[in-house]
């Protein structure tokens, strides 16, 4: 198991550590629900050191990315960020990623999931072999990655950086002083709140963490683990690799068409076009509410009468909605909001209702 | 130190036996480890339970866990208020947070006294 540079910080907070994507990561500090509420109401500080971070440079970098992933890399302006997928030839999802176009020079920065990072790199090197001038550098070890998320995040981050935060748009990034050193930050996140992801040299991660808490604590900032991050992203209707999306799903199955641009020849494009020509996928990714006390969890059967029509992708107790929420890929005839279903938990059945995704979206 | 007027299972249930009746609950360590409790399912009075077999389920934000019985016997009473007030398990797992009262026919052979349970917790870190 790999450990992030903030390991001793987590120990000092007495975090509960769990294995995640090949890394030992904090799942919670004070409690998942309390941390999730802090992000909705004030702000949360996350260690995201497990995320894979890669730069792509060279004269063929744009052409390489056009082949590698589903979004239109050529149309990403300098300093902007796009969500995308890496697919296989059958259109099945190998990873979901963020593509950052460098604000200052030619090239890109790509953030990938921890558990897929090794495979992503294999795919990248294989695709890069089709092109002449592409250089791929892994920065996961040398850069730390932290997130500050929540309605108070902008005020807190403004105190940590010389980047002009009010003018930094959602899904944009900039270089500048971050904490005590030169780094970069993006207005991105995985919580459904306004927020930022911060990149600094690994050696300065601890001091940035401490400085963030010093500035942020009076505004309600607390350390948050992956447990709260998971329920926050689920409330916000954001997919998690290994749950809503994986090697068996296409972006069309998961309703992620917005991240797929048929403007360029990406791996898997032909397969997606065939699926579309045949009328699209037969299932929909649905939001589900479970208003009894039991929590629907990944793998539990979704039942329509005695027929199993799918399995839960993700589920959890939602502190924001004050009920249990889940997702599942369901046949189109059961996907209409309001449809009453059940899930099976051991030998019992509990009610489920189809609702519109996302469960939560912030009011600006 | 946990109360020494009762005995413990490795799975973090406690039982206090008085006049052939066992009061059963779970320890503060179990409650802290589960965190954010959402659901508790207890069996009805009149049913029989067997030691070392699950008698109920407790669910937290993170997972569903079985509850194991320290004794075999017939359930005389179940704490009916507890499933609707799971916070009691946090504030008072040793008294108000009791789960079952059972007429004991047999005790589990794996019961630990308070000192042995304490040692177990140390080894679990």
Contacts between the chains, C-beta under 8 A, distances in Angstrom:
chain1	res1	chain2	res2	distance
A	28	B	35	7.1
A	31	B	35	5.4
A	31	B	36	5.6
A	32	B	35	7.2
A	32	B	36	5.8
A	32	B	61	5.1
A	32	B	62	7.2
A	33	B	36	5.0
A	33	B	61	6.3
A	227	B	61	7.4
A	227	B	62	7.1
A	231	B	61	7.8
A	293	B	38	5.7
A	293	B	39	4.2
A	293	B	59	7.5
A	294	B	38	7.9
A	294	B	39	5.7
A	294	B	59	6.6
A	295	B	38	6.1
A	295	B	39	7.5
A	295	B	59	6.2
A	295	B	61	7.1
A	295	B	64	7.9
A	297	B	63	7.9
A	297	B	64	7.8
A	316	B	61	6.7
A	317	B	36	7.1
A	317	B	38	5.5
A	317	B	61	4.8
A	324	B	38	7.9
A	345	B	64	7.3
A	346	B	57	7.6
A	346	B	64	7.7
